[in-house]
Amino acid sequence: MTAQDMLSLMNRTPFEPLEIHLNNGTTITVQQPYQIATTPKASACVVYGDDEVVMRIVPYRNIAEVITRASAA
């Protein structure tokens, strides 16, 4: 996973919710594209929780896979 890959997923129209699976077994659910912040050459993204209080910095090297509604079907 790279920043460019994440930007592509964030900018899909219509946006499809994401499940980000990390190497340590953690799953992060993203319901809206504004819950992720990144730049094209970043080594990590910031993922905000639904309540916008929780924030996680997620290095791309720690992402094992990303599942969208379309890829789960």
N, CA, C and O of each residue as an XYZ file, in Angstrom:
292
protein
N       0.849     -1.176      0.000
C       0.000      0.000      0.000
C       0.887      1.228      0.000
O       1.860      1.311      0.749
N       0.539      2.178     -0.848
C       1.262      3.447     -0.912
C       0.265      4.589     -0.707
O      -0.948      4.378     -0.701
N       0.790      5.778     -0.543
C      -0.070      6.960     -0.415
C      -0.915      7.133     -1.678
O      -2.084      7.507     -1.592
N      -0.337      6.867     -2.836
C      -1.091      6.990     -4.093
C      -2.252      6.001     -4.129
O      -3.342      6.340     -4.591
N      -2.024      4.774     -3.643
C      -3.098      3.780     -3.568
C      -4.226      4.275     -2.668
O      -5.400      4.159     -3.017
N      -3.864      4.828     -1.503
C      -4.870      5.319     -0.568
C      -5.636      6.492     -1.159
O      -6.855      6.575     -1.013
N      -4.934      7.392     -1.820
C      -5.613      8.530     -2.455
C      -6.611      8.054     -3.510
O      -7.697      8.619     -3.639
N      -6.249      7.031     -4.252
C      -7.175      6.471     -5.246
C      -8.433      5.920     -4.580
O      -9.544      6.138     -5.064
N      -8.256      5.207     -3.468
C      -9.409      4.664     -2.746
C     -10.266      5.785     -2.149
O     -11.495      5.705     -2.160
N      -9.616      6.822     -1.632
C     -10.348      7.945     -1.032
C     -11.156      8.724     -2.060
O     -12.215      9.267     -1.744
N     -10.660      8.778     -3.276
C     -11.285      9.614     -4.308
C     -12.242      8.863     -5.219
O     -12.707      9.424     -6.211
N     -12.547      7.609     -4.908
C     -13.526      6.863     -5.716
C     -14.891      7.549     -5.639
O     -15.295      8.062     -4.595
N     -15.578      7.540     -6.762
C     -16.921      8.103     -6.808
C     -17.872      7.047     -7.308
O     -17.731      6.611     -8.450
N     -18.837      6.609     -6.518
C     -19.044      7.028     -5.133
C     -18.023      6.363     -4.210
O     -17.481      5.302     -4.519
N     -17.775      7.006     -3.078
C     -16.848      6.449     -2.093
C     -17.414      5.150     -1.540
O     -18.611      5.052     -1.269
N     -16.562      4.169     -1.378
C     -16.946      2.891     -0.783
C     -16.231      2.754      0.549
O     -15.010      2.904      0.602
N     -16.964      2.468      1.645
C     -16.318      2.314      2.946
C     -15.156      1.319      2.874
O     -15.185      0.364      2.098
N     -14.146      1.563      3.692
C     -12.930      0.756      3.688
C     -12.751      0.018      5.004
O     -13.121      0.519      6.066
N     -12.190     -1.157      4.925
C     -11.669     -1.864      6.094
C     -10.171     -1.945      5.889
O      -9.704     -2.588      4.949
N      -9.420     -1.303      6.756
C      -7.965     -1.323      6.679
C      -7.480     -2.370      7.675
O      -7.680     -2.228      8.882
N      -6.843     -3.417      7.167
C      -6.328     -4.496      8.012
C      -4.828     -4.299      8.190
O      -4.077     -4.219      7.217
N      -4.407     -4.221      9.447
C      -2.994     -4.010      9.752
C      -2.284     -5.334      9.998
O      -2.919     -6.355     10.263
N      -0.976     -5.301      9.907
C      -0.154     -6.496     10.108
C      -0.342     -7.121     11.492
O      -0.144     -8.326     11.654
N      -0.722     -6.319     12.492
C      -0.879     -6.836     13.856
C      -2.281     -7.399     14.119
O      -2.588     -7.783     15.247
N      -3.135     -7.451     13.085
C      -4.477     -8.002     13.223
C      -5.563     -6.973     13.480
O      -6.745     -7.319     13.474
N      -5.201     -5.728     13.704
C      -6.178     -4.665     13.929
C      -6.907     -4.342     12.629
O      -6.306     -4.332     11.555
N      -8.206     -4.079     12.737
C      -8.999     -3.628     11.594
C      -9.538     -2.245     11.895
O     -10.114     -2.014     12.959
N      -9.353     -1.321     10.957
C      -9.863      0.043     11.089
C     -10.916      0.237     10.008
O     -10.647      0.029      8.825
N     -12.113      0.635     10.415
C     -13.194      0.875      9.461
C     -13.279      2.360      9.160
O     -13.262      3.188     10.070
N     -13.372      2.695      7.875
C     -13.477      4.080      7.426
C     -14.787      4.206      6.656
O     -14.955      3.597      5.600
N     -15.716      5.001      7.192
C     -17.031      5.164      6.572
C     -17.086      6.306      5.562
O     -17.888      6.271      4.629
N     -16.232      7.326      5.745
C     -16.255      8.515      4.884
C     -14.831      8.885      4.482
O     -13.901      8.687      5.264
N     -14.645      9.419      3.276
C     -13.280      9.741      2.833
C     -12.606     10.820      3.671
O     -11.378     10.851      3.757
N     -13.382     11.703      4.288
C     -12.771     12.761      5.094
C     -12.191     12.236      6.408
O     -11.592     13.000      7.165
N     -12.362     10.951      6.683
C     -11.778     10.359      7.879
C     -10.306      9.989      7.679
O      -9.646      9.556      8.624
N      -9.783     10.158      6.453
C      -8.385      9.835      6.149
C      -7.686     11.097      5.660
O      -8.236     11.855      4.861
N      -6.481     11.311      6.145
C      -5.658     12.423      5.667
C      -4.309     11.861      5.238
O      -3.679     11.092      5.965
N      -3.878     12.259      4.042
C      -2.573     11.840      3.539
C      -2.143     12.790      2.435
O      -2.925     13.629      1.987
N      -0.910     12.656      2.004
C      -0.394     13.401      0.857
C       0.239     12.393     -0.098
O       0.546     11.273      0.311
N       0.441     12.768     -1.361
C       0.913     11.806     -2.366
C       2.212     11.072     -2.037
O       2.383      9.932     -2.468
N       3.123     11.677     -1.298
C       4.406     11.028     -1.017
C       4.577     10.646      0.452
O       5.691     10.367      0.896
N       3.480     10.632      1.205
C       3.543     10.343      2.640
C       3.895      8.879      2.891
O       3.607      8.011      2.067
N       4.513      8.619      4.022
C       4.812      7.242      4.420
C       3.756      6.698      5.374
O       3.792      5.528      5.753
N       2.808      7.563      5.759
C       1.734      7.165      6.665
C       0.496      8.006      6.365
O       0.569      9.048      5.714
N      -0.640      7.522      6.859
C      -1.862      8.306      6.766
C      -2.397      8.503      8.176
O      -2.023      7.784      9.102
N      -3.272      9.481      8.325
C      -3.950      9.722      9.590
C      -5.393      9.287      9.389
O      -6.048      9.705      8.434
N      -5.884      8.449     10.290
C      -7.257      7.958     10.202
C      -7.991      8.424     11.452
O      -7.575      8.147     12.577
N      -9.099      9.141     11.230
C      -9.923      9.641     12.321
C     -11.083      8.694     12.558
O     -11.622      8.116     11.613
N     -11.472      8.531     13.824
C     -12.620      7.709     14.169
C     -13.916      8.408     13.819
O     -13.914      9.583     13.453
N     -15.021      7.693     13.929
C     -16.335      8.262     13.630
C     -16.635      9.492     14.469
O     -17.288     10.424     13.999
N     -16.162      9.499     15.702
C     -16.445     10.621     16.596
C     -15.434     11.766     16.439
O     -15.563     12.799     17.096
N     -14.445     11.590     15.581
C     -13.394     12.571     15.303
C     -12.559     12.910     16.532
O     -11.819     13.894     16.523
N     -12.668     12.105     17.594
C     -11.849     12.299     18.774
C     -10.621     11.397     18.694
O      -9.516     11.798     19.059
N     -10.831     10.181     18.215
C      -9.740      9.224     18.084
C      -9.022      9.456     16.763
O      -9.659      9.597     15.719
N      -7.703      9.494     16.812
C      -6.889      9.685     15.615
C      -5.765      8.653     15.663
O      -5.105      8.487     16.688
N      -5.554      7.961     14.537
C      -4.462      6.988     14.450
C      -3.530      7.384     13.320
O      -3.977      7.765     12.238
N      -2.245      7.293     13.575
C      -1.257      7.465     12.516
C      -0.897      6.060     12.066
O      -0.397      5.255     12.852
N      -1.153      5.768     10.793
C      -0.977      4.417     10.265
C       0.097      4.422      9.172
O      -0.149      4.924      8.075
N       1.272      3.878      9.452
C       2.298      3.766      8.407
C       1.820      2.803      7.317
O       1.265      1.746      7.617
N       2.035      3.166      6.077
C       1.606      2.304      4.966
C       2.264      0.933      5.023
O       1.663     -0.053      4.596
N       3.480      0.849      5.539
C       4.167     -0.445      5.622
C       3.465     -1.413      6.574
O       3.700     -2.619      6.513
N       2.594     -0.885      7.464
C       1.876     -1.727      8.419
C       0.509     -2.180      7.910
O      -0.193     -2.911      8.608
N       0.120     -1.759      6.706
C      -1.176     -2.153      6.157
C      -1.005     -3.461      5.388
O      -0.259     -3.530      4.411
N      -1.711     -4.498      5.845
C      -1.653     -5.807      5.191
C      -2.584     -5.841      3.988
O      -2.219     -6.363      2.934
N      -3.796     -5.284      4.140
C      -4.746     -5.222      3.029
C      -5.818     -4.198      3.327
O      -6.047     -3.826      4.478
N      -6.474     -3.745      2.258
C      -7.623     -2.853      2.371
C      -8.764     -3.504      1.610
O      -8.621     -3.879      0.446
N      -9.895     -3.632      2.283
C     -11.066     -4.237      1.663
C     -12.138     -3.168      1.499
O     -12.448     -2.437      2.440
N     -12.698     -3.082      0.302
C     -13.827     -2.182      0.048
C     -15.072     -3.008     -0.120
O     -15.004     -4.228     -0.274
N     -16.205     -2.351     -0.091
C     -17.468     -3.053     -0.295
C     -17.458     -3.787     -1.636
O     -17.966     -4.904     -1.736
N     -16.880     -3.163     -2.668
C     -16.848     -3.779     -4.007
C     -15.951     -5.003     -4.018
O     -16.298     -6.006     -4.642
N     -14.795     -4.953     -3.339
C     -13.888     -6.105     -3.371
C     -14.367     -7.230     -2.461
O     -13.945     -8.375     -2.626
N     -15.241     -6.923     -1.503
C     -15.778     -7.946     -0.610
C     -16.909     -8.733     -1.274
O     -17.224     -9.847     -0.855
N     -17.516     -8.152     -2.306
C     -18.655     -8.799     -2.964
C     -18.217     -9.948     -3.858
O     -19.055    -10.597     -4.484
